[in-house]
Amino acid sequence: MRELSKSIPRRQRDPGFATRYFVGDGVDIGGAPDPLSLYQELFPLLNSVKVWDLEDGDAQYMEGVPDNSFDLVHSSHCLEHLYDPQIGLVNWLRICAPGGHIVITVPDEDLYEQGAFPSTYNKDHKWTFTSHKSNSWSTKSINLIDLVKSLGFKCQLLSLRLEDSAYRYQLPRFDQTSTPVAESCWELIIRKRTFQEIQNLGLRNSNNISNSNLNQYYNQYKIDYQTLKNSNAENKPFMNFDELS
């Protein structure tokens, strides 16, 4: 089924996609069957989305794509088809601009493959994926935490989430992604740190440009907070066990 299309309603409910992740110029790796560009108008800050698929070249290397080319690198269910996902992610990070985002979905090995590999439902799957499991039944299992850590400090993991809201755990062994609603995947959201952040070991530079029109409000927050503390200086916090009145 159309796994990218299934993800759109939940991504619309998350303001991060509209304001931070799906922003600027993007590339959709392996997107030809179900491209993100179909839904571009739902994310107003997304200027463009280039589909990259087999006819464009090997997704593992992204040859010919300059470094730091895209604000968004998106891929839905492509990483499991690569011969070396680690090399693929290195190159996807390479073409992502500093401060940009990489949004990836891959099938969860327990919910999709369900204990059998090579895959019952997609013979081209070369790897299975999991997270926080010390051991796996799959001889081709990749731990996503370890995979992201292998990218080094340049990579900032913002989110790693199992998407199973419409998955029915009581069903017998069955490819639930063949239904119109069920997802059985991990979604990773990675941010590429800026050069300055890397130099500062992750500390972002503060914006030293003052805006006098806003300073009065920010300063009032500080005043209100200090006034609240001063007005209750005699009472230690969480020490009043009186009955509620």
N, C-alpha and C positions, 0 to 999 in steps of 0.2 A: 504494500500500500504506500501511499504518499506520506512518508514520515516527516518531511519538512512541513507539509501542509498541516499535519496534526499538531505540530508545535506552535503554530501561529496564535491560536486563541490564548494559550497560557502565557506566551511571550507578550501579548498585548496587555495582559493583566499586571505584568512586571514593569514598572516605570523605567527600570534600568535599561531595558532594550531600546526604548524610544528616546532616551536622553543621553545614554552613555555608550552602549555597545553597538547598536545599529546606527552609526553616525559616519558621515563622510563618504569616501569612495571605497567600495568593497569588492572582494572576489569570492565567488561561491565555488569551491573546489568539489568536483564530482556532482555538480548541481543539475546537470542536464535533464534528468527525468522529472525533477520537481524543484525548479529554481526559486531561490529567495526573491528574485526580481519580480515574480508574479505578485508579490505582496508589498512591493516597495512603497506604495502610497500610504500604507498603514503605519509607516515609520518615517515621518516627515523630514528627519535630519539625515536620512540616507540618500546621498546624492546620486549614486550609481552603483550597480552591481554587475560585475563581469562574470559570466559563467565560464569556468575552466573545466573541461572534460577531456575524454580520451583523444579527441582530434586536436587538442591544444598541446598535448604532451603528457609526460609522466608526472602525476601528482606528487610522487615521492621527491622529485628534485625541483620541479617548477622552473626548469631551464628557460632562460631568456627573460625571466621576470626580475627586474632590478631589486636590490635591497630596499627596504622601507617604502614599498610602492603603495600599500593599501592601509587605510585606517581600520578596515574590518577584513579579517580573514575568516570566512564561514565555511563549514563543511558538515554535511549531514550524511552519516553512515558511509564514509569513504575510507577512513583510516584502517578499518579492518580488512580492506582489500589490498593494502600495500604490502610489499615484501618485507619492508623494514619501517614500521611506524615511527620509530625513534628518529630515523633520518628524515622521514616525512615531516615530523613536527619541527625539527631543526630548521628545515627550509620554509615551513609555513611561518615560523617565528621570524626568519630572515626577511621575508617579504612584507611583514607587518611593520608599519611605521611606529616609532617610539611614541608611547602614549596610546597606541591603538589596541584593538582587542581581537582575540581569536575565540570563536565560538564553535564548538565541536560536539557532535553527538555520535556515540558508538553503542552497539548493543551490549546489554549486560549478559554475561555468560550464563547466569543461572535462569534469568527470565526468558531469554531468547533461545540459547542453545540447549538449555535444560538438561545438562549432564551428558551430552553427546557431542563429540567432535572427531573427525570433520563434521561440519554443520549438516544437520538434517534438512534445514530450510533454505540455505544458501551455500551452494558448493564452492563459491568463490571466496568465502570467508577464510582468511589465512590465520587469524588470531581471535582470541576471546579476551574479554576485558572484565575486570573486577576492581574492587577497591576495599582496603582494610581487611583483606583476607590473607592470613599468613600462609595458607595452603590452598591449592585449587585442584579440582579433579581434572582440569584441562592441561594437557602438556604444552599448549600454546597460549597459556594465560599471561596477560600483561596487567600488572597492578598500576592503575592510573596515577596513584600518588607517586610511586617510584618513577613512572614515565615523566611526569611533570618535573620532579626534582632533578632528573637527568638533564633538563634544559638549562639549569644553572640559575644564577641570580637575576639574569635578564628577564626571567619569566616570573610573573606574579599571579598566583592562582587566586582568583576571586570567588569562584564557585565550582563545586563538584556535587552534582545532585542526581539522584536516581529518579527518573521520570516513570512512575508506575501508577499514576492516579486512576487510570481506567483499566489497569491490569487486574484480572480476576484470578486470585491465587487458588481458588477451589476447583478450577477447571482441570481436566486431565491434560496430559502433554499435547500441546497444540500451539501452532504459530499464531499468537494473538495479534501480531502486527498485521495479519491479513484481514483483520476487522477494521472498520472505519475509525475506531476511537482509540484503541489501546496502543500505548508506547511501552517499550521495555528497554530503555536505554539510559546511559549516563550522559549528562550534559556538562561539559567543561566550559568555563569562561576564564580566559587567561588574558592578562594585560601585560603588554610589553613595556617594561620600565624605560623611562627617558634616560638619556646619557647622564644628566645631572643627578638623577636618583641613583644610578649605578655608582657614580663617584661618591655620593653621600651615603652609600650603603642603605638606600631605601628611603632616606629622609627627603621629603620634597621641599623645595625652596618655598618659603612663604612669599606672598605677593606684597611687595613693599610699596606698591602704588596706593596711596591713601585716597579715599573717597569721602570727603567731608559730609556729603549728603546722607551717607549711611553710617558714619562713625557715631552719630548721636544715638542711633538705635542699638548698635553693638555695645557702646559704653553704658547704655541704660540697663542692658542685661546684667553687666557686671555690678552696677550699683544696686539693682534690685536683689541680686543674689547676696551681696554683702549685707544689705539691710535686713534681709530675712535671717541670716545667721546671727547678726548682732541683736535682733529683737528676741532671740530665744537662747541667749548665751548661757542662762542659768540652768537650762535643762539638757541633760545628756540625751542624745538620740536613742530611741528604742528602749527606754527605761521606764516608760509610763505604762503600768499594768492596771490602771483604774478601769472600772466598768465603763462601757461606752454610754454616753448620754445623748 
